[in-house]
């Protein structure tokens, strides 16, 4: 994948917030009309909290057969600050995505798309950087203003949510597997919410997380474990 837009990862938190507000205006709602390939990327910190291990995977759609994988280790420019995940794990995610050949029709990322205080979570951010349709999947919402979500236990159950009073829904709580907590799904760049939810549900093959993200997460953790073993961590 080729990065279409450069980013400065050395910004202060105040500068990063301004950058998010600038980029938010560039997001598109135009979802892809055809999906033949999808990809996912996942990054996690090593125990030192300074190096991130990331992995990316490309798969066919809808069979979800793995086409290629990529891994990278990247020094994080900053520690995590709420609402600024892209400035801690963004460089690692970009590094592994840049190792993939071609560009997928849809990219899944672990994090928020537009369900974000400034409308630009890591999934929306990286969608702009690579100019690719993106979907964000997260364990919880950043906003504390959303009341607890009560969903039927059936897979595919969903509830549209707005993170601000009187605002339009920006994400959906989705039950992807019976007996598990819902995922919070939101559109990133070149994506709308209904398509993001439909593709996420279709990509969950009996597990809580979409299959592309499950594979990327496993590869990322394997890379972290391998280096921790070599370094005696």
C-alpha positions as CSV (number, residue, x, y, z in Angstrom):
1,X,0.0,0.0,0.0
2,X,1.2,3.5,-0.8
3,X,0.6,6.3,1.6
4,X,-1.2,9.2,-0.1
5,X,-0.8,11.8,2.6
6,X,2.1,12.5,4.8
7,X,1.8,12.9,8.6
8,X,4.0,14.6,11.2
9,X,4.0,12.2,14.2
10,X,6.1,14.6,16.3
11,X,3.3,17.0,17.2
12,X,2.4,18.1,20.7
13,X,-1.0,17.0,22.0
14,X,-2.4,20.5,21.3
15,X,-1.0,20.5,17.7
16,X,-2.4,16.9,17.2
17,X,-5.8,18.0,18.2
18,X,-5.7,20.9,15.7
19,X,-4.5,18.5,13.1
20,X,-7.5,16.1,13.7
21,X,-9.9,19.0,13.3
22,X,-8.3,19.9,10.0
23,X,-8.4,16.4,8.7
24,X,-11.9,15.7,9.8
25,X,-13.2,18.0,7.0
26,X,-11.6,15.8,4.4
27,X,-13.5,12.6,5.2
28,X,-15.8,11.1,2.6
29,X,-19.0,9.1,3.1
30,X,-18.8,7.4,-0.3
31,X,-18.6,3.7,0.5
32,X,-17.1,1.3,-2.1
33,X,-19.5,-0.3,-4.5
34,X,-17.5,-3.4,-5.0
35,X,-15.4,-5.4,-2.5
36,X,-13.0,-8.1,-3.7
37,X,-10.2,-7.8,-1.1
38,X,-10.0,-6.5,2.5
39,X,-7.1,-5.9,4.8
40,X,-6.5,-5.3,8.5
41,X,-3.8,-3.9,10.7
42,X,-3.1,-4.2,14.4
43,X,-0.4,-2.9,16.7
44,X,0.6,-3.6,20.2
45,X,3.4,-2.3,22.5
46,X,6.2,-4.4,23.7
47,X,6.6,-4.5,27.6
48,X,8.9,-1.4,27.5
49,X,6.0,0.7,26.1
50,X,8.3,2.3,23.6
51,X,8.4,-0.2,20.6
52,X,5.2,-1.2,18.9
53,X,4.9,-4.5,17.1
54,X,2.5,-4.3,14.2
55,X,1.0,-6.7,11.6
56,X,-1.1,-6.3,8.5
57,X,-2.9,-8.9,6.5
58,X,-4.7,-8.9,3.1
59,X,-7.5,-11.3,2.4
60,X,-10.0,-12.2,-0.3
61,X,-13.6,-11.2,0.1
62,X,-16.0,-12.7,1.0
63,X,-14.1,-16.0,1.5
64,X,-11.5,-14.3,3.7
65,X,-8.6,-16.4,2.5
66,X,-5.2,-14.8,3.4
67,X,-3.3,-13.4,0.4
68,X,-0.3,-11.9,2.2
69,X,0.9,-10.7,5.6
70,X,3.4,-8.1,6.8
71,X,5.0,-7.3,10.2
72,X,7.1,-4.4,11.5
73,X,8.6,-3.1,14.7
74,X,8.5,0.6,15.2
75,X,9.7,3.1,17.9
76,X,6.6,4.9,19.1
77,X,6.9,8.7,18.9
78,X,4.8,9.2,22.1
79,X,2.9,7.4,24.8
80,X,-0.8,7.0,24.5
81,X,-3.0,10.0,25.2
82,X,-6.8,9.5,25.2
83,X,-8.2,10.6,21.8
84,X,-4.8,10.6,20.2
85,X,-4.1,6.9,19.5
86,X,-2.9,7.6,16.0
87,X,0.1,9.5,17.5
88,X,1.3,6.5,19.5
89,X,0.5,3.5,17.2
90,X,-0.1,5.3,13.9
91,X,3.6,5.1,12.7
92,X,3.6,1.3,13.4
93,X,0.4,0.7,11.6
94,X,1.7,2.8,8.6
95,X,4.9,0.8,8.6
96,X,3.2,-2.6,8.3
97,X,0.6,-1.4,5.9
98,X,3.2,0.0,3.6
99,X,4.7,-3.5,3.2
100,X,1.5,-4.8,1.6
101,X,1.3,-5.0,-2.2
102,X,-1.6,-3.2,-3.8
103,X,-4.5,-1.5,-2.0
104,X,-7.5,-3.3,-0.5
105,X,-11.1,-2.3,-1.1
106,X,-11.7,-2.0,2.6
107,X,-9.3,-1.7,5.6
108,X,-10.3,-2.8,9.1
109,X,-8.6,-1.2,12.1
110,X,-8.8,-1.7,15.8
111,X,-9.9,1.7,17.1
112,X,-12.5,4.3,16.2
113,X,-13.4,5.9,12.9
114,X,-15.8,8.8,13.4
115,X,-16.9,7.8,16.9
116,X,-14.4,10.2,18.3
117,X,-14.5,13.5,20.2
118,X,-13.2,15.3,17.1
119,X,-14.6,12.9,14.5
120,X,-11.2,11.5,13.6
121,X,-10.2,8.3,15.3
122,X,-7.3,6.2,14.2
123,X,-9.4,4.3,11.6
124,X,-10.5,7.5,9.9
125,X,-7.0,9.0,10.2
126,X,-5.3,6.1,8.5
127,X,-8.0,6.0,5.9
128,X,-7.1,9.5,4.9
129,X,-3.4,8.8,4.9
130,X,-3.7,5.8,2.6
131,X,-6.9,7.1,0.8
132,X,-8.7,3.7,1.4
133,X,-12.1,2.9,2.7
134,X,-11.8,2.1,6.4
135,X,-13.9,0.6,9.3
136,X,-13.1,1.1,13.0
137,X,-13.9,-1.6,15.5
138,X,-13.4,-0.9,19.2
139,X,-14.1,-2.4,22.6
140,X,-15.5,0.7,24.1
141,X,-16.4,4.3,23.3
142,X,-14.2,7.2,24.2
143,X,-17.2,9.3,25.2
144,X,-18.7,8.7,28.7
145,X,-21.9,10.4,27.7
146,X,-23.4,7.2,26.1
147,X,-25.6,5.2,28.5
148,X,-25.0,1.4,28.8
149,X,-26.0,-0.5,25.7
150,X,-28.7,-3.1,26.0
151,X,-28.8,-5.4,23.0
152,X,-30.5,-8.7,22.2
153,X,-28.1,-11.6,22.4
154,X,-28.5,-12.7,18.8
155,X,-25.5,-12.2,16.5
156,X,-26.1,-9.2,14.2
157,X,-28.1,-7.2,16.8
158,X,-27.2,-3.6,16.7
159,X,-28.0,-0.2,18.0
160,X,-27.1,3.1,16.5
161,X,-25.4,5.6,18.9
162,X,-24.5,9.2,19.0
163,X,-21.7,10.3,21.2
164,X,-23.0,13.9,21.6
165,X,-26.6,15.0,22.6
166,X,-28.8,15.7,19.6
167,X,-26.1,14.6,17.2
168,X,-26.5,12.2,14.3
169,X,-25.5,8.5,15.0
170,X,-21.7,8.1,14.4
171,X,-21.3,4.4,15.4
172,X,-23.2,1.3,16.2
173,X,-23.0,-1.2,19.1
174,X,-23.1,-4.6,17.3
175,X,-23.4,-8.0,18.8
176,X,-21.1,-10.1,16.7
177,X,-21.3,-13.2,18.7
178,X,-23.9,-14.4,21.3
179,X,-22.8,-14.2,24.9
180,X,-20.1,-11.6,24.2
181,X,-19.8,-7.9,24.7
182,X,-20.8,-5.8,21.6
183,X,-18.2,-4.2,19.3
184,X,-18.5,-0.5,18.6
185,X,-18.3,-0.1,14.8
186,X,-17.8,3.2,13.1
187,X,-17.1,4.4,9.6
188,X,-13.7,5.9,8.8
189,X,-12.8,7.5,5.4
190,X,-14.7,6.7,2.2
191,X,-17.3,4.7,4.2
192,X,-20.7,5.1,5.7
193,X,-22.1,3.6,8.9
194,X,-24.6,1.1,7.4
195,X,-21.9,-0.4,5.1
196,X,-19.4,-0.5,7.9
197,X,-21.8,-2.5,10.1
198,X,-22.8,-4.8,7.3
199,X,-19.2,-5.6,6.4
200,X,-18.2,-6.1,10.0
201,X,-21.0,-8.6,10.7
202,X,-20.2,-10.5,7.5
203,X,-16.5,-10.6,8.4
204,X,-17.2,-12.2,11.9
205,X,-16.9,-16.0,11.4
206,X,-18.1,-17.2,14.8
207,X,-15.9,-15.0,16.8
208,X,-16.4,-11.6,18.4
209,X,-13.8,-9.8,16.2
210,X,-13.9,-9.6,12.4
211,X,-11.6,-12.3,10.9
212,X,-9.2,-9.8,9.3
213,X,-8.5,-8.2,12.6
214,X,-8.3,-11.5,14.4
215,X,-5.5,-12.6,12.0
216,X,-3.6,-9.3,12.3
217,X,-3.9,-9.3,16.1
218,X,-2.5,-12.8,16.3
219,X,0.5,-12.0,14.0
220,X,1.2,-8.8,16.0
221,X,1.2,-10.7,19.3
222,X,3.4,-13.4,17.9
223,X,5.9,-10.8,16.8
224,X,5.9,-9.2,20.2
225,X,6.3,-12.6,22.0
226,X,9.2,-13.6,19.7
227,X,11.2,-10.4,20.4
228,X,10.4,-10.6,24.1
229,X,11.8,-14.1,24.3
230,X,15.0,-13.1,22.4
231,X,15.5,-10.0,24.7
232,X,14.7,-12.0,27.9
233,X,11.7,-9.9,28.8
